[in-house]
Amino acid sequence: MRALSFLLAPLALLAGLCVGQAAEPMTALGNGSRVTSLENRLSKGLKARQPQEFQFLKSVVASVHGGRLPQKLVDSTFLWAVNRTQKYPFPVFERALRLQASRLGVTF
């Protein structure tokens, strides 16, 4: 019983911290699960700060939704940048994605 309360205390603390935060946009899937939007995932994960960074991410998302840029390419570049540079991955992501997109004939 004591071990169970030891494990549940951090979960209760984490739940309390999450309640006070603003909810981020979610998309419902047919099977009842929910995922964050691509734009939100990119901006949070890449730690975007400047208005031009948010504008770049909006153009990336528009290119993905327009079918000009494969989401698989964006996702793999995102994961590569985040794993390569944990402190501030946006510049690494932007350079790599611009290079990859230019090979496909897509410019931002």
SEDO-329223 format. One record per residue (C-alpha): chain; residue in one letter; residue number from 0; x, y, z. Coordinates in steps of 0.001 Angstrom, whole numbers. Example, Ala and Ser with C-alpha at 12.3 -4.5 7.8 and 13.67 -1.06 7.14 Angstrom:
! residues 2
+--------+---------+-----+---------+---------+---------+
! cadena ! residuo ! num !      xx !      yy !      zz !
+--------+---------+-----+---------+---------+---------+
!      A !       a !   0 !   12300 !   -4500 !    7800 !
!      A !       s !   1 !   13670 !   -1060 !    7140 !
+--------+---------+-----+---------+---------+---------+
//
This chain:
! residues 108
+--------+---------+-----+---------+---------+---------+
! cadena ! residuo ! num !      xx !      yy !      zz !
+--------+---------+-----+---------+---------+---------+
!      A !       m !   0 !       0 !       0 !       0 !
!      A !       r !   1 !    2831 !    2371 !     869 !
!      A !       a !   2 !    4542 !    1671 !   -2471 !
!      A !       l !   3 !    1329 !    2457 !   -4333 !
!      A !       s !   4 !     967 !    5867 !   -2663 !
!      A !       f !   5 !    4644 !    6532 !   -3408 !
!      A !       l !   6 !    3964 !    5972 !   -7109 !
!      A !       l !   7 !     678 !    7882 !   -7241 !
!      A !       a !   8 !    1957 !   11063 !   -5579 !
!      A !       p !   9 !    4052 !   12228 !   -8573 !
!      A !       l !  10 !    1157 !   11462 !  -10932 !
!      A !       a !  11 !   -1205 !   13565 !   -8850 !
!      A !       l !  12 !    1316 !   16416 !   -8856 !
!      A !       l !  13 !    1723 !   16171 !  -12631 !
!      A !       a !  14 !   -2046 !   16141 !  -13139 !
!      A !       g !  15 !   -2379 !   19238 !  -10979 !
!      A !       l !  16 !     238 !   21065 !  -13036 !
!      A !       c !  17 !   -1438 !   20156 !  -16303 !
!      A !       v !  18 !   -4855 !   21393 !  -15229 !
!      A !       g !  19 !   -3691 !   25000 !  -14947 !
!      A !       q !  20 !   -2250 !   25132 !  -18473 !
!      A !       a !  21 !   -4202 !   26231 !  -21521 !
!      A !       a !  22 !   -5413 !   23416 !  -23688 !
!      A !       e !  23 !   -3669 !   23089 !  -27015 !
!      A !       p !  24 !   -5610 !   22470 !  -30218 !
!      A !       m !  25 !   -6373 !   18812 !  -30709 !
!      A !       t !  26 !   -7821 !   16852 !  -33587 !
!      A !       a !  27 !  -10107 !   13908 !  -32925 !
!      A !       l !  28 !   -9462 !   10736 !  -34863 !
!      A !       g !  29 !  -12114 !    8208 !  -35802 !
!      A !       n !  30 !  -10940 !    5728 !  -33172 !
!      A !       g !  31 !  -11479 !    8175 !  -30300 !
!      A !       s !  32 !   -7817 !    9187 !  -29868 !
!      A !       r !  33 !   -6649 !   12770 !  -30231 !
!      A !       v !  34 !   -3495 !   14279 !  -31695 !
!      A !       t !  35 !   -2112 !   17806 !  -31740 !
!      A !       s !  36 !   -2169 !   19782 !  -34957 !
!      A !       l !  37 !     937 !   19768 !  -37137 !
!      A !       e !  38 !    1478 !   23504 !  -36677 !
!      A !       n !  39 !    1218 !   23281 !  -32894 !
!      A !       r !  40 !    3527 !   20265 !  -32744 !
!      A !       l !  41 !    6136 !   22027 !  -34878 !
!      A !       s !  42 !    6000 !   25342 !  -33021 !
!      A !       k !  43 !    6200 !   23751 !  -29567 !
!      A !       g !  44 !    8721 !   21061 !  -30462 !
!      A !       l !  45 !   11023 !   23409 !  -32353 !
!      A !       k !  46 !   10671 !   26132 !  -29713 !
!      A !       a !  47 !    9672 !   28816 !  -32226 !
!      A !       r !  48 !    9937 !   32330 !  -30782 !
!      A !       q !  49 !   10078 !   34957 !  -33512 !
!      A !       p !  50 !    7140 !   36015 !  -35723 !
!      A !       q !  51 !    9064 !   35022 !  -38866 !
!      A !       e !  52 !    9570 !   31544 !  -37400 !
!      A !       f !  53 !    5836 !   31133 !  -36845 !
!      A !       q !  54 !    5225 !   32422 !  -40389 !
!      A !       f !  55 !    7659 !   29856 !  -41795 !
!      A !       l !  56 !    5869 !   27078 !  -39923 !
!      A !       k !  57 !    2508 !   28276 !  -41250 !
!      A !       s !  58 !    3856 !   28099 !  -44802 !
!      A !       v !  59 !    5229 !   24594 !  -44133 !
!      A !       v !  60 !    1836 !   23438 !  -42844 !
!      A !       a !  61 !      81 !   25057 !  -45823 !
!      A !       s !  62 !    2458 !   23224 !  -48188 !
!      A !       v !  63 !    1745 !   19928 !  -46441 !
!      A !       h !  64 !   -2013 !   20453 !  -46517 !
!      A !       g !  65 !   -1792 !   21605 !  -50146 !
!      A !       g !  66 !     -20 !   18393 !  -51106 !
!      A !       r !  67 !    3181 !   20114 !  -52288 !
!      A !       l !  68 !    5307 !   18823 !  -49402 !
!      A !       p !  69 !    5082 !   15301 !  -47927 !
!      A !       q !  70 !    4273 !   15258 !  -44222 !
!      A !       k !  71 !    6635 !   12316 !  -43840 !
!      A !       l !  72 !    9503 !   14603 !  -44913 !
!      A !       v !  73 !    8453 !   17296 !  -42433 !
!      A !       d !  74 !    8106 !   14762 !  -39613 !
!      A !       s !  75 !   11485 !   13152 !  -40261 !
!      A !       t !  76 !   13210 !   16542 !  -40483 !
!      A !       f !  77 !   11474 !   17610 !  -37265 !
!      A !       l !  78 !   12658 !   14513 !  -35390 !
!      A !       w !  79 !   16181 !   14862 !  -36773 !
!      A !       a !  80 !   16405 !   18532 !  -35710 !
!      A !       v !  81 !   15000 !   17922 !  -32230 !
!      A !       n !  82 !   17357 !   15005 !  -31609 !
!      A !       r !  83 !   20334 !   16938 !  -32973 !
!      A !       t !  84 !   19804 !   20207 !  -31080 !
!      A !       q !  85 !   17731 !   20052 !  -27911 !
!      A !       k !  86 !   18282 !   23654 !  -26794 !
!      A !       y !  87 !   16874 !   25512 !  -29803 !
!      A !       p !  88 !   16176 !   23223 !  -32786 !
!      A !       f !  89 !   14300 !   25669 !  -35054 !
!      A !       p !  90 !   17273 !   26984 !  -37096 !
!      A !       v !  91 !   18522 !   23455 !  -37775 !
!      A !       f !  92 !   15025 !   22384 !  -38840 !
!      A !       e !  93 !   14540 !   25393 !  -41105 !
!      A !       r !  94 !   17849 !   24954 !  -42941 !
!      A !       a !  95 !   17367 !   21220 !  -43396 !
!      A !       l !  96 !   13749 !   21515 !  -44534 !
!      A !       r !  97 !   14527 !   24309 !  -46999 !
!      A !       l !  98 !   17253 !   22125 !  -48505 !
!      A !       q !  99 !   15013 !   19054 !  -48702 !
!      A !       a ! 100 !   12058 !   21051 !  -50079 !
!      A !       s ! 101 !   14213 !   22736 !  -52738 !
!      A !       r ! 102 !   15113 !   19273 !  -54055 !
!      A !       l ! 103 !   11372 !   18730 !  -54566 !
!      A !       g ! 104 !   10914 !   22149 !  -56165 !
!      A !       v ! 105 !    9104 !   23663 !  -53166 !
!      A !       t ! 106 !   10130 !   27097 !  -51888 !
!      A !       f ! 107 !    8910 !   29030 !  -48861 !
+--------+---------+-----+---------+---------+---------+
//
